[in-house]
Amino acid sequence: MIEPGEEPIALGEGAYTIEVRRTGVWIEAWENGRNLVRRAVGLRNAVPGMLELEVEKFGKRRGRLTLADQDRPRGAAAGQRAHRQIFREQLRHMVQRRFPGWVLEELTTGADLAHSLSPAYPRGLVRRGRTAWAVIGAPPGAAAGGALSFGILWLDYLRGRRGRQVEGLALFVPEGQYVVVAQRMGFLASAAGGWKLFVYAGGGSERAVDPADLGNLETRLEPPRGRPVFGIEWLERELMAIEGTEVIDLAGGGRSYRVRGLEFGRIVEGSLWAGIDVKRRIGASSASRLVSLARELSRVRRPDSSDPSHPYYRRCPEAWLESRIRRRVDDLDPSLHRNPVYGQIPAFEAGDRDVLDLLAADHSGRLAVIEVKASADLHLPLQALDYWMRVRHHALEGGFRSLGYFSGLPVRDVVPRLLLVAPALEFHPAVETILRYLSPEVPVECVWLSGDWRRRIRVVRRRGGLAAFPA
């Protein structure tokens, strides 16, 4: 049961009543100490999954009440809108506390597909005289890191309307989710705008956070591991004879068996696991099952597949693209050494990250972070920044060189390059907007690939350096 501006109440068994009385239909619901009583006086709208009623409140005031079935699309959407409206009003109070004396001109949760603005993150504008700030909030449960991407797009949109009187962006995120946002903010260009970060908790309180006060990144770099011997070398010989099969050393030890990026087996701490959707531990005597899986995947998961609608062909396109690049990284950039190429180094956690990363080195000994995406994603630049800043940290400290990465290559302790790679038709148009707001310290390049990347890696466009993305 949804009333505008109030928390929805779940109509669970024993938590509500509906009575037909002489004066009308009365609805009462209660939850967590709350109690709501309304008299229905009319029907506004009725569609599958949702019923909108006109109701009478105390004092004979009229209002609207929605009964929404959360298992149906329309009902679920109504519940989402209700929660967004509630957080929008919470954001209103936070902004008013943090900008006393300013006028809150706009505050909306409306979708704006033309400018890639999400309804999940309420956004607004505060003004005092000729000075203004863009504001945006990440509601509880939403990815706070995503709010920064949308916030930059909102700031850019407002500047297109009002010019430089919009000084910067103020971002409100929940307690416990602000670290990744603050780290990203540390690599935004100060010349491109001012940046304010506020962290809110329950009880109607929030505090300002200075990204410069976070200290060192929580990241670690382990020595590269040689291939352990598991006594099943015969298995790997058979697997490698199957077209498209890869044997990938894992960062924490062990090994991954894949066909064009799709994993079908792995060895972890001496145990062998097999499966595609669900992996199960198997003994050495059952290792031939991996050979059967590899042959089936090789038959289906190939550029000239006779069944491109097969689930295994369509599964994990990013992993397939990463596999192509890993095999011939110099096709992406001739300055890069073909071997070695590492993946998932260094290890770290970021809850809203879903891009695949590779780490290579060019002929001068400079490291290159390669972020791969096969589908349009406006969050690509800032998600890639998460990994780049960690590689940068270890590179400047000489960690890769001292631990023996890129053996035989003169690895230099300098800031690494950052390459964002995707098929040309899958580069989200908002990516270049976000790149304009990165610090000049981030040497970012965009690499557009042809649409036939499953057959070959062919660069159709390249744009590099922040000078290519002027603010």
N, C-alpha and C positions, 0 to 999 in steps of 0.2 A: 504494500500500500504506500503510495507516494503522494505527498503533499509538497508543492513547490517551496523550496527553501528549508525543508526539514529532512532529517535522516529517514530513509525508507524503513518501513516496519515489515518484517517477514510475517506472513500470515500462516504460521505453523499451527499444527493441531493443538487445540486448547488455548490459543493465544488471540482469538478473535471471536466476535459474534456478529451475526447479521439478523436483525429483527424487523418484521413488518408490523408497524403499529398504526393506530388510527391517524397519527400525524405524519406518517411517511415511513420510509425505509431507513433504519438507524444502523450504522456501522461503527463498531468499537474494536480497537486493537490495542495490545499492550506488549511491550518488550523492554527489558533492562530498566525497569522503573518508570518508563514512559507510558502514557495512556492517551489515546486519541479517540474522540467521539465526534462523529459527524452525521448529519441528516441529509440523505440524498434527496434532491428536489428535482433533478432532471438528468437526462442522458445527453452528453455532448458528442460522444463518438464511440463506436463499437467496431473493432476489427479483431481478427484472430490473434489471441495472445494479449489483448489490451482493451480495457474498458475505461473510458473517461467520463466522470460524473461531475455534475454541478452540485455543490453541497452548501449547506448552511452551517456557519460556525456560530459560536456564542455571540450574542449581541445582534443576531440575525444578519451578520455579514456573509456575503456570498463568496465562494471560492471554488477551487477545482481539486479533484481527487482522482488519482489514477490507480487502477488495479491492474498489475502487470504480471504475466506469467513469464518467469525468468528462463523457462526452458524453450521459449519461442523467440524468434529473432526480434520482433517488435517489442516484446516485453523486456527482453534483455537490454535493448537499446534505450528504452525508457528508464531502466534502472541506472544505466551508465550516465545518462543525462542528469538524472537526479543527483548522483554523487558529484558530478562535475559542477553543478550549480551550487552545491553546498560548499565545495572547496573554493569556488570562485568568491563566495562571500567571505570565507575565512581569509583568502588572499587580500580582499579589499581591506579588512581590518589590519592585517599585517603591514600593508603598504601605507595606510594612514598613520600607523604608529611610527614607521621608519621614515616617512616623509611628512612630518607635521607642517601644516601651513601650505602644503602643495595641493593643487586641484587634480583629482583623479578624473581625467577626461574620458578615458575608454577603459572598459574591462569586459572581456568577452571570452566565451568558450566556443564560438562559432568556428566551423571548419572553413578554410580558405585554400582550396586545392590549387588555385592559380599561383599562389605564393608559397605552397608547401607548408602551410601552417596547420598544426594538428589541434582538434578540439579537446584533446586529452590534457593540454597544458594551458590554463587560462592566462591571458596576456592583456596588458593594458599600457596606458601612458599617463605619467604624472607631469604636471607643468607648474612652474612658478615664474611668472613674467614671461621672458622669451626663452627660458631654459626648460628643457624637458628631459625625461628619462624613460626609456622603455622598461617595462617590468614583465616578468613571466614567473610562473610557479609550477613546481613539480608536485603533484598530489601524492599522498602516501600510497605506496604500492606501485607507482609508475617509475620508470627508469629515469633517475635524476640526470644521468649523463645525457640522455636524449633531450632534456629540457634546454641544455646549453646550445645544441644545434638549432632547435626551433627558436631559441632566444636570439641567436645571431641573425636568423632570417627575419624575425620580427623587427629587430633593430634596423636592419638594412631596408626593410619595407617602409618603416616610419621615416627614415632619413630620405628615402625617395620622395616622400610627401612633404616633409618639413625641413629637410636639409640638416645642417650641422647644429641646429639648435637642440637636436636630440643628442645629448652628450654621451650617453652610454646605456648599458644594460644592467638592471638589478635583478638578480635571480634568487628565488626562494626555494630551498630544497629541504626535505625532511632530515632530521637527525639520523646519523648512521649511513647516509648516502652521499655526504658532501665531499668526501676525500677525492673521489675520481673527478668530480666537477672542479674542485680547487686546483688539482694537478693540471687539468686541461687549461684552466684559466691562466695558469702561469706561463703558458706559451701562446697567449693571444697578444696581438699587437697593441701597445699602449697608444700608438698614434691613431689606431682605428677606432678607438672609443674608450670610455671609462668602464670599469667592470666592478660591480658590487655583488658580494655573495652573502646571503643571510640563511641561517639554519634555524628551522623551527622545530619545536617539540610540542607535546600535548600541553594543555593548560593555557593556550593563548600567549605564548612567549616565543621570541626569536632573538638570535644574536648574530652580530656581524662576524665574518671569518675573513682573515687576510690570507690569501693563498701562499704568500711568501713565508708564513709562519708554520708551514706544515712539516718542515724538516726534510730529511732524506726520503727518497722513494723506498717503499718496501719491495725489494726485488733481490733475487739471488741468481748467481751464475755458477753452474756446476761444470766441472771439467768434462770435455767430450769423452765418451766411453767407446772403447773398441768393441767389436762384435764378440760377445761371449760364445762359447762353444756349448751347444745343447745336445750334441750327439745325433742330430737329425739333418746333417749336411746333405744327405741324399734328397731330403724333402725340398730344400731350397734349390737344388740343382733342377729338380723336376718342375718346380714352380717357375723358375726363371726361364725355362724353355717354353713357357706359355706366353703368347703375345700379350703385351700390356701389363704383365705382372711386375710389381715393384716390391722390394724389400727395403723398408725404411727403418733406420735406427732411431729409437725413441730417446728423448732427452734424459729421462730418468733411468735409462737402461732398458733392455728388452728390445723387441722388434715388432714391426707392424707389416702385415702382408696385405697388399692392395692390388686391385686391378683398376688402372686409370683413376686412382684416387679413392675408390670405394674399398674400405677395409673389409676383409672376410676372415681374418685371423690375426692373432698376435701372441707373442711370448712375453710374459710378465713374471719376473722372479722365478724363472725356471719352469713355469706352468704354461701349457699350450692351450689356447682358446680358439674356438672355431664358431663361425656363424656370421650372418649379415645383419638381420634385424635384432636377434638376440644371440649373444655369444655364450657358449657352454664349454666348460673345461673338458678336455679330452686327453687320453693317454697317447703315448708315442705309437702304439699299435693301431690307433685310429687316425693317424696323421694323414693318411691317404685321402681322408674326407676333404682336406684343404685343397688337394689337387682337383677333386671333382668340382668344388666351389669355384676355383680359379678358372677352370675350363668353361663353366657355365657363364660366368661373368665376362670372360673374354669373347664368347660367342655373341653376347647381347650388347655389351658395353664397348662399342667400337664405332669410329666415325661413319663407316659404311654399313651400319647395322640395318638389317632388313625389318627390324621391329623397333623404330624409335619411340613408340608409345609404351614400350616395356618399362615397368617400374624401375628396374635396375639401370636402364639407360638414362632415365630422367633423374635418378637419385643423385644428390650431392653434386650439383654442377660446379660449385666453387672448388671442391676437392679434385674434380676432373681437370679444371683449368689450372689449379696449382700443380697437379701432376705434370701437365704439359710444360709449364714454365720451369719446374724443377729439373726436368730432363734436359731442356735446352734453354737455359736462362740467358745465354748469349744471343738467342734470337730476339729476346726482349730488348737487350742493350748489349751491343758488341763489346763494350768496355768491361763487362762482367765476366769473371772466370766461371767456366762451366761447372767445375767441381773445386771444392765441396760447396753444397748449398744446404743450409740447416733450416729446420722448422721448429717452431715453439721454443725458441731460445731468446731471452731467458724466460723462466716460468713466472707467471703472475696471475692474479685473479682480477677479473673485471666483469661484473654481472651482466652488462648489456652488450658484450662484445661478441660478434658472430662472423668476423672476417678471418681469413686464413693468412698467416704471415710466413714469409721466408726471409732468410738472412744470407746475403751473398757478399762478395768482395770484388772490387774492380781492380784493374791492372796496376793502379797506383797504390793499392793497399787500403783504400777507403771502403768502409762497410756500406752496404746498401740494404735498407729495410724495404721489402716488397710486400705490399698488402693487396690481396687478390679478392675480387668480388665479381660474381657472374650475373648478378641481378642488381637492379637499380636500388640504391640505398643512400639517402642524403646524409646519414650518419658516418659514412666511410671516412671522411677526413679526421674527425675527432676520435673515432675508434682506432684509426691507424696511429694517431698521435700517442695513444696509451702505450703501444708497443715501442714506437720510435723513442720516446723519452727514456724508456728503460734501457734500450740498446745504447742510446747516447750516454747514459750514466756509466755503464760498464766500459764503453769504448774510451771515454775520456780518462777513466781510471786505469786503463791498460789491461782490463780484465781478460778480454778475448786473446790478446797477445800473450799474456803471462800464463794462461791456462792451456795454450796450445791449439786454439781454434785456427782453422785455415792454415794447417801445417804446410810449411814451405813458401807461404806468401808473406810479404812484408806488411803485416797489418799495422796501420797507423792509428795513433790515439787522437783521432779527430772526430768532429761531429759527423755522424752518418747521413747519407742521403735517405730520402723517403720517396718511394715510388708507389703511386696509386694506380692499379692496373684493373681494367674492366673492358668488356666488349663495348664498342663505340655506342651501340644502341642502348646499352644498359648503364651508361654514365648518367647519374641523376643530374638534372640541370642545376639543382641547388648546390652541388658540390663546389663549383667554382665561386659561388657567392661566399660560402663558408671559408674557402681558402683565402679570400681577400682579407680576412680578419686574423689570420695566423701571424705570429711574430716572424720578422725577417730571419730569426735564428733557425727556423725550420726550412731546410732546403728541399722543398717538395716538388715533385714532378708528376704530371698526369700522363698516363700512357693508354691510348685508346687502341683496342685490337679489332681486327676484322671479325665479322660474324661467324666465320667458319673456323673458329679457334679449336674446335675438336679435331680438325684435320691438321692444322698447322698454326703456329704463332706468327702472326703478321701484324706489325705495327702500322696503323693507318694515320695516326696523328700523335704528336708528342708536344707537351707544353710544360716548361720547367722554370723553376725559380719564382720567388714571390713577385719579381718584377713583371711576370706574366699574368699576375692576378692583382692588379693595382686596387687599393682601397678607394 
